[in-house]
Amino acid sequence: MRTALALSLILGTVVLFLVSLVIGPAEAGPGDSLAALFADHGPLTMVMREIRLPRAILALLIGAGLGLAGAAMQGYLRNPLADPGLIGISGTAALGAVLAIQTGFAGGWALGLPLSALAGALAGVFAILALAGPRGGALALILAGIALSALAGALTSLVLNLSPNPFAANEIVFWMMGSLADRSWRDVMIAAPLILFGALLLLRLGRGLDALTLGEDAAGAMGIDLTRLRLALVIGTAAIIAGATAVAGVIGFVGLVMPHLLRRAVGARPGALLPAAALGGAMMLLAADIATRLILPERDLKLGVLTALVGAPLFLRMIWRFRRDGF
């Protein structure tokens, strides 16, 4: 990644992280808000340390993880329209959380919802590996992911359709819109290990993804173990999606949009795109979370809704460009 681009992305991430810390309903200036992180300023210190700081950290981690997973998926499939949700893990994680809400498990235990989402993601990992096979290629992975996403989506809809409790159904719908509101350090402790573990796996795939640009045969001739690379890709992506979905619900388009926007800036090298997309994803989710607090703050605008409203037009622009260029 070029030095100027890296510095710009790092600076942008730091600035947005600080802005995220000082934006909120509490009537305090930026200086007082930041000072309250390090010294006791009464109730403001509790707001900063227990509400705003974990929320900003989650936005940073989830955005970076989704951006990184999207870049890795696009590099492996050699398709700029691929995204982390393609392998179906987000659907199975959401299904696990929906079942926890519907059965009352989430209400009876504070960790019921995130742990159920993690269980759903884990089931999705086993299913995708079983369907795609130990040596299946990119096409097998795509088809298995589509099948798993369709099944998880259908089961989620069935739960909503048969729900006798309108309050549970309403909670399910709002949870699936995605949000970082009212998140705590408990959520950070759940998401951070999974996202960091997944990021560590994916960041080590740069050389293999660069080799894949020449084709699978050429990559194999260069000594790249494609089976191992695919396994690391699936597990790393699944860990990130599981951590993100468990605490924030379903948040789309970050992993699709950011790699696309930054690809030319890094010279279209998948390996160089990985850290750039991570920083870009962090910036996008931090900015979106800030916007949810500024746009209709009294209506609790959902984070996933806002990312979709921003990402969908960019996605349509990508399709138009590919159609124009004859792809």
N, C-alpha and C positions, 0 to 999 in steps of 0.2 A: 504494500500500500504506500502511495506517495506521501512524502513527509507533510506537504502542505495540506493534503486531504485529511491525513491522520490528525494533525493539529486542529484543523477546523472542526472535525467531528468530535474530538475530545473536548474542545472548548465549548462547542454547542451543547454537548451532554452535561457538562458541569454547570453552565449557565441555566439550562432548563431545570436541572436538579435543584439548584438554589431557588429559582423562581417557584418551583413546586412547593418548597418548604415555607414560603412566605405568603402564599395565596390561600385564603380561606375566610370563613365568616367571622373569625375572631378579629376584633378591631385593634390591630397592632401594626406598627410600621415594620418594614423589612429589617431594619437594624435591631429593633427590640425583639423581633421574632427570632432572628439568628442568635442574638445574645442569650435568649432564653434556653437555647440548647446546651449552653455551657455553664450557666449560672442559674440560681433559683430565682425565678420571677413570678412565683405564685402559680396560679392556674395556667398562665401562658406556657410555663415550662412543661406542665403535664400535656397540654395540647400539642406542643412541638415534639416532645419525646415519645408520646404514646399514640398520637394520631397522625400527624403530618410526616414525621420521619419514616415510620414503617411504610406508609403509603407511597412516599417517594422512592424508597428502596425497592418496593415491589414493582413499581412502574419501570424503574431502571432495569431490574433483573428480567422481568417478563418481556419487556420490549426488546432487550438485547438477545434474549434466548430465542424469541420468535423470529427476529431478523436473521440470526445465525442459522437457525434450522431451515428457514426458507432458502437462504443462499446455498446451504449444503444440499438440500433436496433438488434445487434447480441445477446445481453443478452435476450431481449424480445422474439425473434424468436427461441432462442437456436440453432442458426445456425451460424457458423463462416464465412460463405460465404455471409452473408447479408451485405448490405451497405446502407447509408442514402438515396441514390437515388432510393431505392427499392419501396418507396411509391409514386413515380412519381412527387414529388413537384419540383425537379430540372428541369424536363421536362416542366412543366407548367410555371415555372419562366422563362426558356429560351424562351418559346413560346411568352410570354408577351414582352420580350425584342426584339425578332425578329420582332414582329408586329410593335413595336415602331420604329425600324430602317427602316423597309420597307415602312411605311406610312409617314416617315419624321418627326414624332413626336419627336424622339430623337434628331434630328438635330435642331429643332425649339426651344427646351427648354432644358437647361442643365440637369434638373432633369427628363426629359422625359423617358430616358432609365431605370434608376434604379427604378423609381416609377412604370413603366410598368411591370418590372420584379417582383416587390413586388405584384402588382395586379394579375399577373399570378399565383404567389405562393399562394396567398389568395384564388383564385378560385380553385386551386388544393386542398387546405385544405378542403374546403366545399365539393368538389367532392369526395375526399377519405373517408370523414366521412359519406357522403350519400351512397356511394357504399358499404362500409364495414358494415354499420349499427351501431347503438349505442352500441350493445352488441356483435358484431361480434368478433370472435377469431383471432388468428394469421393467419390462412389460408385465412380467408376473407380479412384481411389486405393485405396479399401478392397478392392475385388475383386482388384485386381492384387496388393496386399499379402497377401491370404489365399492366392492361388494361389502366390505366391513362397514364403510360409512353408511351405505344404504340400509343395511340391517340395523345398525345402531340408531339411525334416524327414524326408521319405521317403529322400532320398539319404544323409542322416546315418545313418538306421537301416540302410540297405543296406550302408554301410561297416562298421558294427558287426556286422551279420549275416554278412558275408563275411570278417571279419577272421580270419586264421589264427593271429594272435599274441594270446594271452589277456592278456599284459601290456600291449600297446598298447590293447586294448579296455578294460581296467581303467583305464588312464590317461585314455582318452577320457571314460569315464563320470564319473570324479572331476573332470576339468577342466570338464565341462559343468555340474557342480553349482555352480560359482562360488566363488572364494576370493581373499583378499588376502594369504594367508600366504606368507612367503618372497619377497615382491616387493621390488624394489630401485629405485635411482634410474634405471636403464635403463628400467624399466617406466614410471616417471613421465615420462621424456623422450619415450616413445612416445605415451602417452595424453594428456598435458597439451596439446600443440599442437592435436590434433584436437578435444578436448572444449572448449577455450577458443574455437577457431574456430567450432564449432557453436553454442556459447552466444552468441557475438557475433551470429551470424545470427538466432537465435531471439529474442533480447531486443529486436531492432529490429522485431519483428512485432506489437507490442502494439496500435498504432493499427488495423492491418488486422484483427486478431482481434476487437477491440471492434466495429468496423464490421460484421463478419460476423454478429454476434448479431442484426442486423436483416435478414439474408438476403443472398444473393449479389447480387441485383439492386440492392438498396439500397447495398451496399458498393461496387459498380461505379459507381453514380451519385455516390458520395462521393469518387471519384477513386482508389479502391484497385485496383491492378493485380493481379487474382486469379491470373493465370498466374505472375507474378513472385513473389507471396506463396507459392504452392504450391511453386515451385521452391526458394525459400529454406527452406521448411519441410522438404522432403525432404532437401536437402543438409545442413542444420543437424542434423536428427535423425540422419541417417546418420553424420555425422562423430562425434557423441557416442556413438552405439551402437558404431561401429567402434573408437573408442579404448577404451571400457569393455570390450567383449567381447575385444579383443585381449590385454588384460593380466589380466583378472579372470574370464573365462568368462561364462557366462550368469547374469545376476542379474535376476530379475523382480519385479514388483509395486511397485517404488519409484515408477515413473512413473505407475502407476494409482492408488495409494493416496494419496500426498501431495497432489496437486491436489484430489482429492475432499475430503480432510479440511480443507483451507484455503479452499475456494471461498467458503463463506458469510462467512468472516472478512474477505475482501477485497471483499465486495459483489457477488460473482458476475461481476466484470469480468475477462475473459480477460487483458487487458493487465496488470492489477495482480496477477493470479495468477502470472505468469511468474517474477518474482524471489522471491515468497513460496514457490512450489513448489520453486525451486532450493535455497533455504535449508532448507526442510523435508526435501527429499530428502537433503541433506548430513547433517542431523541423524539421519534414519532409518538411513542406511548406517553412519554412525559408531557409532550405538548398537548396530546389529546386529553390527558387527565387534567391538565390545567384548564383546558377549554371547558370541560364538563362543570368546573366550578365557577366559570365566568358566564357561560351561556345558560340561561334559565336555571340559576342555582336553586330556586325554590321548587323546581319540578324534578330534581334528581335525574338529569340526563345521563343515560347509561353509556359507559365507555365503549362497549362493543358496537352500539348503535352509531356512535360518532366515527369510529374507525371505519365502519362499513360505508357511511356517507361520504367519507373522504376517499376511501380506497376504491369503491366501485367505479366512480368516474375515471380514475386513473387506469383501472383494469380495462374499461371500455376503450380508452384511448390506446392502450397497448394492442387490443384486438384490431382497432381501426388501422393502426400503423402497420401491423403484420399483413392485413388484407391489402393495404395500399402497395406494400413492397412485394406482394406476390407470394408470401409465405403460406 
